[in-house]
């Protein structure tokens, strides 16, 4: 086990070295990410600036919501998105078979050898926006409130990683699975706005089947004292503890997908 754990940091270091081989391109890509997300956030600001509030949320409150959404996504996707999005191509070409004969978990090798430091742009923008918004919103910051926010973000990152992993794992028995990510991100983009402005069926979907509402809206609304639809404050209390459930489902789904995998020859 100790030898196994020593390999994982090595895989990450190798990945970082390969990503930083062309530093100029890496930095330009991060700048492009910041500009792209900054433009999307500016669109939200323009809407709020025009109407003063959006669903009862002022701009600093929405800025905190957007920063939490981005930080939770980046933390979870760094361990899952590109790794399992590319799984489809590995299955099609037969290169995934190589992972099955390695003396370690195929999942662990897939995750840590593909650890994506490209999300550093998301982290920089998310942290900057969060630090600004924290000084603007009306929250009584205690040690408990800080711990709650950190725990909720970690839980949200787990939800993100679990959902993205399950989507990609479908390639092991469906071969084609990338189209599922388009559906996921179409729904994920809704989390840039307060959940309370959407119809009831969307609220239910994002608090149950696809618990993306726990990624930013629920913990931020709970800290700000905003109403949370369907489950009320109980959702806020549960927010730091939601993450492990999707992770357990992802583990079960991964094992099921592996059991159905037939190799490149079908």
MISEDREN-876759 format. One line per field, with one value per residue: residue number from 1; x, y, z of N, C-alpha, C in turn; residue in one letter. Coordinates in Angstrom, 2 decimals. Example, Ala and Ser with C-alpha at 12.3 -4.5 7.8 and 13.67 -1.06 7.14 Angstrom:
# residues 2
i <- (1,2)
nX <- (13.19,12.85)
nY <- (-5.69,-2.25)
nZ <- (7.80,7.08)
caX <- (12.30,13.67)
caY <- (-4.50,-1.06)
caZ <- (7.80,7.14)
cX <- (13.20,12.90)
cY <- (-3.30,0.03)
cZ <- (7.80,7.87)
aa <- (A,S)
//
This chain:
# residues 266
i <- (1,2,3,4,5,6,7,8,9,10,11,12,13,14,15,16,17,18,19,20,21,22,23,24,25,26,27,28,29,30,31,32,33,34,35,36,37,38,39,40,41,42,43,44,45,46,47,48,49,50,51,52,53,54,55,56,57,58,59,60,61,62,63,64,65,66,67,68,69,70,71,72,73,74,75,76,77,78,79,80,81,82,83,84,85,86,87,88,89,90,91,92,93,94,95,96,97,98,99,100,101,102,103,104,105,106,107,108,109,110,111,112,113,114,115,116,117,118,119,120,121,122,123,124,125,126,127,128,129,130,131,132,133,134,135,136,137,138,139,140,141,142,143,144,145,146,147,148,149,150,151,152,153,154,155,156,157,158,159,160,161,162,163,164,165,166,167,168,169,170,171,172,173,174,175,176,177,178,179,180,181,182,183,184,185,186,187,188,189,190,191,192,193,194,195,196,197,198,199,200,201,202,203,204,205,206,207,208,209,210,211,212,213,214,215,216,217,218,219,220,221,222,223,224,225,226,227,228,229,230,231,232,233,234,235,236,237,238,239,240,241,242,243,244,245,246,247,248,249,250,251,252,253,254,255,256,257,258,259,260,261,262,263,264,265,266)
nX <- (0.83,1.95,3.90,2.24,0.87,2.98,3.41,1.38,1.77,4.04,3.05,1.50,3.48,4.89,2.91,2.55,5.07,5.04,2.93,3.97,5.94,5.71,5.61,4.81,2.59,0.97,0.49,-0.82,-3.10,-4.31,-4.82,-6.67,-8.76,-9.47,-10.36,-12.52,-14.32,-14.54,-15.88,-18.34,-19.22,-19.37,-21.56,-23.63,-23.34,-24.08,-26.79,-27.77,-27.00,-28.67,-31.23,-31.03,-31.46,-31.45,-33.70,-33.90,-31.29,-28.37,-25.58,-22.95,-23.61,-24.30,-21.82,-20.36,-21.71,-21.06,-18.27,-18.00,-19.19,-17.37,-14.95,-15.60,-16.22,-13.75,-11.99,-13.06,-13.20,-10.55,-9.66,-11.07,-12.48,-11.08,-9.72,-11.68,-13.30,-11.65,-11.57,-13.27,-11.97,-9.73,-10.85,-11.90,-9.59,-8.27,-6.30,-6.91,-6.81,-4.22,-4.03,-5.35,-3.63,-1.69,0.10,-1.67,-4.60,-6.80,-8.45,-7.20,-4.74,-5.64,-6.81,-4.76,-2.52,-3.45,-3.92,-5.17,-3.69,-4.49,-6.69,-5.94,-6.35,-9.10,-9.14,-7.67,-9.26,-11.67,-10.94,-10.11,-12.49,-14.07,-12.75,-13.12,-15.94,-16.58,-15.98,-18.02,-20.56,-23.24,-22.47,-22.02,-19.00,-17.78,-15.70,-17.00,-18.62,-16.69,-15.48,-17.70,-18.13,-15.76,-15.91,-18.26,-17.52,-15.57,-17.19,-18.85,-16.97,-16.45,-18.92,-18.93,-16.65,-17.48,-19.82,-18.81,-17.01,-18.71,-20.13,-18.13,-17.28,-19.19,-18.35,-16.99,-18.76,-20.53,-19.01,-19.18,-19.43,-19.07,-21.02,-22.67,-21.50,-22.07,-24.74,-24.51,-22.97,-24.68,-26.70,-25.18,-24.39,-26.60,-26.29,-25.08,-26.84,-29.31,-30.99,-33.62,-34.96,-35.79,-38.11,-40.09,-39.54,-36.96,-35.56,-35.97,-34.68,-32.00,-31.43,-31.63,-31.51,-29.40,-27.31,-26.34,-27.08,-26.11,-23.58,-22.98,-25.16,-26.80,-25.04,-24.11,-26.49,-27.46,-25.52,-25.97,-28.50,-30.62,-33.71,-34.09,-35.24,-37.66,-36.21,-35.48,-33.77,-32.69,-31.37,-29.20,-27.87,-27.17,-25.42,-22.44,-22.14,-23.04,-21.43,-19.97,-21.90,-22.52,-19.91,-19.64,-21.57,-20.33,-18.09,-19.31,-20.53,-18.31,-17.07,-19.06,-19.05,-16.47,-16.76,-18.38,-16.86,-15.43,-13.14,-10.99,-11.55,-14.19)
nY <- (-1.20,1.27,1.63,1.85,4.27,6.00,6.13,7.67,10.55,10.78,10.30,12.59,14.59,13.99,14.54,17.29,18.26,17.61,19.20,21.74,22.00,23.61,26.56,29.13,28.72,27.46,29.49,31.40,29.99,29.77,32.45,32.91,31.31,32.68,35.10,34.19,33.06,35.30,37.00,35.68,35.97,38.71,39.13,38.26,40.21,42.50,42.01,42.07,44.62,46.08,45.50,45.71,43.61,40.00,37.60,38.27,38.48,40.37,41.87,41.44,39.16,37.35,37.24,35.86,33.43,32.69,32.46,30.35,28.33,28.08,27.41,24.98,23.39,23.42,22.17,19.59,18.75,18.72,16.27,14.55,15.34,15.71,13.31,11.24,11.99,11.53,8.84,7.50,7.59,6.06,3.58,3.03,2.88,0.87,1.26,1.43,-1.10,-1.52,-0.31,-2.08,-4.14,-3.10,-2.87,-1.65,0.21,0.78,2.98,4.79,5.22,6.40,8.77,10.16,10.21,11.81,14.20,17.42,20.39,22.54,23.83,25.86,28.48,28.78,28.54,30.78,32.95,32.31,32.39,35.06,36.47,35.50,36.39,39.14,39.31,38.30,40.35,42.06,41.03,40.41,38.66,36.97,36.22,33.52,31.04,28.65,29.28,29.69,27.16,25.71,26.71,25.91,23.11,22.62,23.36,21.43,19.16,19.74,19.63,16.92,15.95,16.94,15.63,12.96,12.81,13.49,11.43,9.16,9.68,9.50,6.87,5.36,4.88,2.51,0.47,1.50,2.68,5.17,8.19,10.88,12.73,12.89,14.66,17.13,17.43,17.46,19.83,21.71,21.72,22.32,24.98,26.37,26.67,29.04,30.87,31.90,29.17,29.39,30.85,29.22,26.84,24.49,21.76,21.80,22.68,20.51,18.47,19.36,19.18,16.60,14.14,15.08,16.49,19.22,21.62,21.72,22.44,25.14,26.98,26.11,26.03,28.73,30.20,29.38,30.46,33.15,33.47,33.12,31.95,28.44,26.35,23.65,21.77,23.54,24.96,22.59,21.47,23.18,22.59,19.96,20.20,20.08,17.36,15.95,15.18,12.57,10.58,10.64,9.93,7.30,6.13,6.55,4.91,2.38,2.41,2.58,0.11,-1.58,-0.79,-1.58,-4.33,-4.89,-4.29,-5.22,-5.14,-4.04,-5.63,-6.27)
nZ <- (0.00,0.80,-1.17,-3.33,-2.77,-2.98,-5.67,-6.79,-6.28,-7.87,-10.45,-10.73,-10.67,-13.00,-14.86,-14.47,-15.25,-17.96,-18.84,-18.38,-20.20,-22.43,-21.59,-22.28,-23.98,-22.14,-20.22,-21.81,-22.43,-19.93,-19.44,-21.47,-20.53,-18.17,-19.24,-20.78,-18.86,-17.27,-19.00,-19.21,-16.58,-16.49,-18.07,-16.41,-14.44,-15.90,-16.32,-13.68,-12.98,-14.56,-13.63,-10.91,-8.98,-8.98,-8.80,-6.13,-5.34,-4.88,-6.71,-5.36,-3.85,-5.86,-7.06,-5.14,-5.32,-7.98,-7.79,-5.95,-7.44,-9.58,-8.29,-7.02,-9.24,-10.70,-8.90,-8.69,-11.39,-12.21,-11.45,-13.00,-15.46,-18.17,-18.10,-18.10,-20.16,-22.32,-22.22,-23.94,-26.45,-25.84,-25.37,-27.89,-29.47,-28.22,-26.34,-23.68,-22.65,-21.86,-19.38,-17.77,-17.25,-15.71,-12.57,-10.69,-9.71,-12.40,-12.48,-10.67,-11.95,-14.32,-13.36,-11.86,-13.51,-15.44,-14.22,-14.14,-14.42,-15.74,-14.80,-13.20,-13.97,-13.60,-10.82,-9.97,-10.90,-9.59,-6.83,-6.61,-7.18,-5.11,-2.80,-3.09,-3.03,-0.51,1.20,0.70,1.13,3.48,5.94,8.94,9.85,11.31,12.94,12.52,10.27,8.28,8.23,7.43,4.81,3.50,3.81,2.40,-0.18,-0.71,-0.61,-2.78,-4.83,-4.81,-5.67,-8.30,-9.42,-9.15,-10.76,-13.32,-13.65,-13.73,-16.07,-18.04,-17.64,-18.83,-21.38,-21.37,-21.84,-23.65,-25.56,-27.07,-25.43,-25.08,-25.81,-23.63,-21.92,-22.99,-22.34,-19.58,-19.09,-20.13,-18.23,-15.98,-16.39,-15.59,-12.92,-12.45,-11.70,-9.26,-7.83,-7.20,-9.15,-11.13,-12.68,-10.73,-11.36,-12.37,-10.15,-8.44,-9.89,-9.75,-7.12,-6.42,-8.41,-10.14,-8.26,-8.52,-7.52,-4.97,-5.36,-5.35,-5.03,-2.78,-0.37,-0.40,-0.38,2.10,3.85,3.38,4.28,2.56,1.06,0.52,-1.95,-1.81,0.11,2.08,4.93,5.74,3.59,3.42,5.81,5.27,3.19,3.41,3.62,1.47,-0.69,-0.39,-1.06,-3.97,-4.71,-3.76,-5.38,-7.84,-7.59,-7.49,-10.01,-11.71,-11.22,-12.18,-14.89,-15.65,-15.36,-17.51,-19.64,-22.71,-24.12,-26.87,-29.01,-28.84)
caX <- (0.00,2.82,4.49,1.15,0.62,4.13,3.35,0.40,2.41,4.96,2.24,1.12,4.67,5.16,1.89,2.84,6.25,4.66,2.09,4.76,7.01,5.52,5.05,4.14,1.27,0.19,0.06,-1.81,-4.34,-4.92,-5.34,-7.88,-9.80,-9.91,-11.13,-13.78,-15.22,-14.79,-16.91,-19.62,-19.62,-19.73,-22.94,-24.50,-23.26,-24.86,-28.21,-28.07,-26.83,-29.83,-32.46,-30.67,-31.40,-31.88,-34.27,-33.64,-29.84,-27.58,-24.38,-21.93,-24.09,-24.15,-20.39,-19.98,-22.28,-20.26,-16.93,-18.13,-19.46,-16.16,-13.95,-16.04,-16.08,-12.34,-11.38,-13.53,-12.92,-9.12,-9.46,-12.07,-13.08,-10.33,-9.35,-12.77,-13.77,-10.77,-11.70,-13.94,-10.96,-8.88,-11.61,-12.02,-8.29,-7.77,-5.20,-7.33,-6.44,-2.91,-4.23,-5.87,-2.54,-0.75,-0.01,-2.37,-5.96,-6.95,-9.05,-6.19,-3.77,-6.34,-7.04,-3.58,-1.62,-4.05,-4.27,-5.23,-3.33,-5.04,-7.76,-5.39,-7.00,-10.38,-8.88,-7.24,-10.42,-12.63,-10.46,-10.14,-13.88,-14.58,-12.16,-13.80,-17.35,-16.69,-15.94,-19.17,-21.83,-23.57,-22.36,-21.27,-17.99,-17.24,-14.90,-17.94,-19.04,-15.56,-15.37,-18.85,-17.91,-14.69,-16.43,-19.26,-16.80,-14.98,-18.30,-19.28,-15.94,-16.68,-20.09,-18.49,-15.76,-18.25,-20.71,-18.01,-16.46,-19.76,-20.44,-17.06,-17.19,-20.15,-17.65,-16.49,-19.73,-21.24,-17.94,-19.37,-20.03,-18.78,-22.24,-23.27,-20.92,-22.80,-25.95,-24.09,-22.57,-25.87,-27.38,-24.24,-24.38,-27.72,-25.88,-24.57,-27.95,-30.01,-31.87,-35.00,-35.61,-36.15,-39.32,-39.94,-38.95,-35.51,-35.06,-35.98,-33.62,-30.68,-31.23,-31.79,-30.86,-28.12,-27.25,-25.46,-27.50,-25.29,-22.24,-22.77,-26.35,-27.27,-24.21,-24.05,-27.81,-27.54,-24.69,-26.56,-29.85,-31.60,-34.56,-33.68,-36.48,-37.94,-35.72,-35.26,-32.47,-32.15,-30.42,-28.00,-27.17,-26.65,-24.51,-21.07,-22.12,-23.66,-20.42,-19.61,-22.90,-22.19,-18.63,-19.93,-22.26,-19.34,-17.28,-20.13,-20.73,-17.03,-16.89,-20.02,-18.59,-15.31,-17.24,-19.02,-15.90,-15.07,-11.87,-11.09,-12.06,-15.64)
caY <- (0.00,2.43,1.79,2.29,5.67,6.77,6.25,8.68,11.87,10.72,10.48,14.00,15.37,13.76,15.26,18.72,18.53,17.56,20.37,22.97,21.97,24.81,27.44,30.25,28.26,27.18,30.76,32.01,29.22,30.16,33.80,32.78,30.79,33.75,36.06,33.56,33.00,36.67,37.54,35.09,36.59,40.09,39.09,38.22,41.54,43.44,41.75,42.55,46.07,46.67,45.31,45.89,42.32,38.86,36.63,38.69,38.45,41.50,41.45,40.79,37.82,36.53,37.05,34.76,32.23,32.36,32.02,29.02,27.41,27.88,26.71,23.59,22.69,23.25,21.20,18.24,18.42,18.46,14.84,13.70,15.69,15.31,11.90,10.33,12.39,10.87,7.38,7.03,7.36,4.96,2.34,2.82,2.50,-0.31,1.58,1.27,-2.45,-1.45,0.06,-3.22,-5.06,-2.41,-3.34,-0.68,0.47,1.49,4.28,5.65,5.62,7.30,10.05,10.89,10.44,12.87,15.33,18.60,21.65,23.60,24.52,26.92,29.73,28.80,28.75,32.17,33.81,31.99,32.91,36.52,36.92,35.14,37.30,40.43,39.22,38.05,41.63,42.86,40.43,40.52,37.36,37.01,35.21,32.85,29.87,27.65,29.68,29.44,25.71,25.26,27.05,25.05,21.74,22.58,23.39,20.09,18.26,20.06,19.10,15.48,15.75,17.19,14.54,11.72,12.86,13.45,10.08,8.24,9.93,8.95,5.42,4.71,4.50,1.14,-0.48,2.15,3.15,6.60,8.81,12.32,13.52,13.06,15.84,18.31,17.51,17.84,21.24,22.52,21.86,22.96,26.42,26.96,26.93,30.41,31.71,31.36,28.05,29.77,31.51,28.20,26.07,23.49,20.49,21.99,22.72,19.13,17.75,19.79,18.89,15.16,13.27,15.74,17.44,20.34,22.74,21.72,22.87,26.56,27.69,25.75,26.55,30.18,30.68,29.11,31.45,34.48,33.49,33.13,30.75,27.32,25.67,22.22,21.22,24.59,25.01,21.23,21.29,23.90,21.82,18.72,20.51,19.57,15.91,15.37,14.67,11.15,9.71,10.46,9.22,5.87,5.72,6.52,3.70,1.25,2.49,2.25,-1.35,-2.17,-0.53,-2.44,-5.71,-4.99,-3.96,-6.42,-4.95,-3.40,-6.58,-6.47)
caZ <- (0.00,0.86,-2.49,-4.19,-2.50,-3.45,-7.13,-7.20,-6.43,-9.01,-11.66,-10.82,-11.02,-14.42,-15.61,-14.37,-16.07,-19.37,-19.11,-18.31,-21.20,-23.25,-20.58,-22.93,-24.41,-20.93,-19.63,-22.70,-22.29,-18.66,-19.63,-22.27,-19.64,-17.27,-20.03,-21.18,-17.71,-16.86,-19.90,-18.80,-15.32,-16.80,-18.58,-15.23,-13.81,-16.70,-16.04,-12.33,-12.98,-15.24,-12.85,-9.49,-8.30,-9.77,-7.89,-4.76,-5.10,-5.36,-7.42,-4.51,-3.49,-7.06,-7.26,-4.24,-5.92,-9.16,-7.36,-5.36,-8.54,-10.35,-7.47,-6.84,-10.52,-11.05,-7.99,-9.04,-12.79,-12.35,-11.20,-13.67,-16.75,-19.36,-17.97,-18.48,-21.49,-23.28,-22.09,-25.15,-27.49,-25.39,-25.60,-29.33,-30.01,-27.52,-25.43,-22.29,-22.23,-21.21,-17.99,-17.02,-16.89,-14.83,-11.18,-9.86,-10.14,-13.68,-12.17,-10.06,-12.97,-15.23,-12.68,-11.42,-14.64,-16.25,-13.35,-15.02,-13.79,-16.56,-14.09,-12.35,-14.35,-12.89,-9.39,-9.78,-11.06,-8.54,-5.55,-6.65,-7.09,-3.80,-1.81,-3.21,-2.64,0.93,1.89,0.30,1.54,4.90,6.60,10.20,9.64,12.48,12.58,12.00,8.93,7.38,8.11,6.65,3.41,2.98,3.73,1.33,-1.45,-0.88,-0.92,-4.15,-5.72,-4.87,-6.53,-9.67,-9.85,-9.25,-11.92,-14.54,-13.75,-14.16,-17.48,-18.86,-17.47,-19.74,-22.60,-21.24,-22.43,-24.75,-26.44,-27.25,-24.24,-25.00,-25.96,-22.31,-21.29,-23.48,-21.52,-18.22,-19.01,-20.36,-16.94,-15.05,-16.59,-14.86,-11.53,-12.33,-11.28,-8.09,-8.18,-6.92,-10.29,-12.12,-12.37,-9.67,-11.80,-12.47,-8.77,-7.94,-10.60,-9.33,-5.70,-6.21,-9.40,-10.44,-7.13,-8.81,-6.70,-3.76,-5.73,-5.05,-4.58,-1.43,0.72,-0.41,0.08,3.54,4.53,3.21,4.84,1.47,1.07,-0.31,-2.34,-1.58,1.37,3.06,5.61,5.89,2.49,3.80,6.85,4.68,2.08,3.52,3.73,0.28,-1.61,-0.35,-1.69,-5.39,-4.84,-3.60,-6.60,-8.92,-7.39,-7.92,-11.46,-12.34,-11.13,-13.11,-16.25,-15.87,-15.51,-18.81,-20.70,-23.48,-24.83,-28.19,-30.01,-28.66)
cX <- (0.87,3.44,3.45,0.89,1.77,4.08,2.45,1.00,3.39,4.22,1.84,2.31,5.01,4.17,2.17,4.03,5.90,3.81,2.90,5.90,6.93,4.82,4.31,2.73,0.37,-0.36,-0.99,-3.15,-5.06,-5.53,-6.63,-9.04,-10.36,-10.77,-12.49,-14.77,-15.53,-15.87,-18.28,-20.13,-20.04,-21.15,-23.94,-24.52,-24.11,-26.36,-28.61,-27.97,-28.03,-31.07,-32.24,-30.53,-31.85,-32.40,-34.03,-32.17,-29.19,-26.30,-23.31,-22.33,-23.97,-22.68,-19.87,-20.50,-21.44,-18.88,-16.98,-18.37,-18.17,-15.11,-14.32,-15.86,-14.61,-11.67,-11.78,-13.13,-11.44,-8.81,-10.38,-12.38,-12.28,-9.97,-10.45,-13.47,-12.96,-10.85,-12.36,-12.93,-10.04,-9.56,-11.66,-10.72,-7.70,-6.66,-5.60,-6.95,-5.11,-3.06,-4.65,-4.78,-1.47,-0.96,-0.62,-3.76,-5.99,-7.54,-8.01,-5.17,-4.39,-6.46,-5.74,-2.55,-2.15,-4.46,-4.12,-4.92,-3.84,-6.16,-7.24,-5.99,-8.34,-10.18,-8.52,-8.44,-11.42,-12.22,-10.51,-11.55,-14.46,-14.03,-12.82,-15.21,-17.51,-16.67,-17.15,-20.50,-22.00,-23.62,-21.54,-20.25,-17.42,-16.38,-15.80,-18.35,-17.93,-15.40,-16.50,-18.63,-16.86,-15.20,-17.44,-18.59,-16.13,-16.05,-18.76,-18.27,-16.09,-17.86,-19.69,-17.65,-16.54,-19.12,-19.92,-17.38,-17.50,-20.12,-19.39,-16.97,-18.15,-19.49,-17.15,-17.48,-20.58,-20.30,-18.05,-20.06,-19.83,-20.03,-22.92,-22.73,-21.61,-24.07,-25.59,-23.78,-23.73,-26.63,-26.49,-24.25,-25.54,-27.34,-25.21,-25.63,-28.61,-31.01,-33.34,-35.70,-36.11,-37.45,-39.04,-39.27,-37.44,-34.89,-34.95,-34.85,-32.24,-30.43,-31.35,-30.98,-29.49,-27.92,-26.29,-25.84,-26.69,-23.88,-21.96,-24.00,-26.70,-26.35,-24.16,-25.37,-27.95,-26.73,-25.31,-27.96,-30.93,-32.47,-34.06,-34.93,-36.47,-37.51,-35.44,-33.86,-31.87,-31.13,-29.10,-27.19,-26.50,-25.56,-23.09,-20.98,-22.68,-22.63,-20.13,-20.62,-22.66,-20.87,-18.83,-20.65,-21.28,-18.45,-18.04,-20.31,-19.45,-16.80,-17.84,-19.53,-17.39,-15.76,-17.89,-18.07,-15.42,-13.78,-12.10,-11.67,-13.53,-15.98)
cY <- (1.26,2.71,2.33,3.78,6.56,7.02,7.41,10.08,11.91,10.92,11.94,14.86,15.21,14.52,16.76,19.08,18.54,18.78,21.66,22.99,23.19,25.86,28.62,29.88,28.01,28.48,31.46,31.30,29.58,31.56,33.76,32.26,31.89,34.76,35.48,33.52,34.40,37.32,36.99,35.72,38.05,40.18,39.07,39.58,42.56,43.27,42.33,44.07,46.77,46.60,45.38,44.56,41.23,37.79,36.97,38.69,39.70,40.99,40.84,39.37,36.86,36.26,35.92,33.44,31.77,31.84,30.63,27.98,27.07,27.10,25.24,22.79,22.40,22.18,19.78,17.82,18.14,16.98,13.95,14.06,15.18,13.82,10.98,10.75,11.67,9.36,6.78,6.68,6.20,3.61,2.03,2.33,1.26,-0.02,1.46,-0.11,-2.45,-1.14,-1.14,-4.21,-4.38,-2.87,-2.31,-0.47,1.25,2.88,5.24,6.13,6.63,8.70,10.81,11.09,11.54,14.08,16.64,19.89,22.84,24.37,25.60,28.28,29.89,29.15,30.21,33.12,33.58,32.55,34.44,37.07,36.63,36.10,38.67,40.36,39.00,39.35,42.51,42.33,40.55,39.13,37.54,35.88,34.73,31.68,28.78,27.98,29.41,27.94,25.16,25.52,26.14,23.62,21.59,22.59,22.05,19.07,18.48,19.54,17.59,15.14,15.89,16.03,13.25,11.71,12.77,12.08,9.09,8.43,9.30,7.44,4.67,4.27,3.06,0.11,0.15,2.61,4.67,7.20,10.31,13.18,13.77,14.30,17.12,18.52,18.02,19.34,22.17,22.76,22.61,24.47,27.12,27.32,28.28,31.37,31.10,30.28,28.43,30.42,30.50,27.50,24.96,22.21,20.59,22.03,21.31,18.32,18.08,19.66,17.41,14.34,13.79,16.82,18.60,21.58,22.85,22.23,24.32,27.20,27.38,26.29,28.08,30.77,30.49,30.13,32.84,34.59,33.58,31.87,29.70,26.52,24.19,21.76,22.27,24.54,23.63,20.94,21.98,23.15,20.58,18.97,19.96,18.04,15.19,14.64,13.19,10.22,9.55,9.73,7.72,5.32,5.62,5.28,2.47,1.23,2.13,0.74,-2.07,-2.01,-1.42,-3.89,-5.94,-4.73,-5.25,-6.26,-4.39,-4.33,-6.85,-7.75)
cZ <- (0.00,-0.49,-3.47,-4.02,-2.96,-4.94,-7.55,-7.29,-7.61,-10.32,-11.84,-11.24,-12.50,-15.29,-15.61,-15.25,-17.55,-19.75,-19.17,-19.32,-22.12,-22.38,-21.19,-23.36,-23.21,-20.33,-20.49,-22.59,-21.01,-18.76,-20.44,-21.44,-18.75,-18.02,-20.39,-20.02,-17.19,-17.71,-19.53,-17.51,-15.53,-17.35,-17.43,-14.55,-14.56,-16.45,-14.69,-12.27,-13.62,-14.36,-11.34,-8.75,-9.27,-8.81,-6.43,-4.38,-5.68,-6.02,-6.50,-4.09,-4.67,-7.36,-6.37,-4.78,-7.11,-8.78,-6.75,-6.45,-9.28,-9.57,-7.28,-8.11,-10.83,-10.19,-8.33,-10.43,-13.02,-12.19,-12.03,-15.12,-17.96,-19.31,-18.51,-19.76,-22.56,-23.21,-23.33,-26.25,-27.11,-25.62,-27.09,-29.94,-29.35,-26.53,-23.96,-21.76,-21.49,-19.73,-17.15,-16.62,-16.04,-13.39,-10.24,-10.44,-11.45,-13.44,-11.62,-11.09,-13.93,-14.62,-12.46,-12.53,-15.55,-15.43,-14.10,-14.27,-14.61,-15.89,-13.15,-12.69,-13.67,-11.42,-9.12,-9.86,-9.93,-7.19,-5.51,-6.48,-5.71,-2.74,-1.88,-2.65,-1.14,1.73,1.61,0.83,3.05,5.53,7.87,10.17,10.97,12.00,11.98,10.57,7.91,7.14,7.25,5.16,2.79,2.80,2.60,-0.04,-1.74,-1.26,-2.36,-5.17,-5.88,-5.76,-7.99,-10.19,-10.05,-10.49,-13.23,-14.75,-14.27,-15.62,-18.38,-18.79,-18.38,-21.04,-22.56,-21.79,-23.53,-25.86,-26.65,-26.03,-24.16,-25.08,-24.61,-21.60,-21.75,-22.67,-20.12,-18.15,-19.33,-19.08,-15.94,-15.18,-15.88,-13.43,-11.36,-11.80,-10.04,-8.52,-8.05,-8.11,-11.32,-11.72,-11.36,-10.12,-11.98,-11.08,-8.20,-8.57,-10.02,-7.83,-5.39,-7.21,-9.80,-9.39,-7.33,-8.00,-5.42,-4.06,-5.40,-4.43,-3.13,-0.34,0.77,0.08,1.59,4.33,4.49,3.81,3.78,1.55,0.09,-0.66,-1.95,-0.18,2.44,3.67,5.82,4.79,2.82,4.83,6.26,3.65,2.24,3.48,2.49,-0.59,-1.57,-1.04,-3.19,-5.61,-4.72,-4.84,-7.77,-8.82,-7.88,-9.43,-12.21,-12.33,-12.08,-14.55,-16.60,-16.11,-16.88,-19.97,-21.39,-24.25,-26.22,-29.24,-29.89,-27.95)
aa <- (X,X,X,X,X,X,X,X,X,X,X,X,X,X,X,X,X,X,X,X,X,X,X,X,X,X,X,X,X,X,X,X,X,X,X,X,X,X,X,X,X,X,X,X,X,X,X,X,X,X,X,X,X,X,X,X,X,X,X,X,X,X,X,X,X,X,X,X,X,X,X,X,X,X,X,X,X,X,X,X,X,X,X,X,X,X,X,X,X,X,X,X,X,X,X,X,X,X,X,X,X,X,X,X,X,X,X,X,X,X,X,X,X,X,X,X,X,X,X,X,X,X,X,X,X,X,X,X,X,X,X,X,X,X,X,X,X,X,X,X,X,X,X,X,X,X,X,X,X,X,X,X,X,X,X,X,X,X,X,X,X,X,X,X,X,X,X,X,X,X,X,X,X,X,X,X,X,X,X,X,X,X,X,X,X,X,X,X,X,X,X,X,X,X,X,X,X,X,X,X,X,X,X,X,X,X,X,X,X,X,X,X,X,X,X,X,X,X,X,X,X,X,X,X,X,X,X,X,X,X,X,X,X,X,X,X,X,X,X,X,X,X,X,X,X,X,X,X,X,X,X,X,X,X,X,X,X,X,X,X,X,X,X,X,X,X)
//
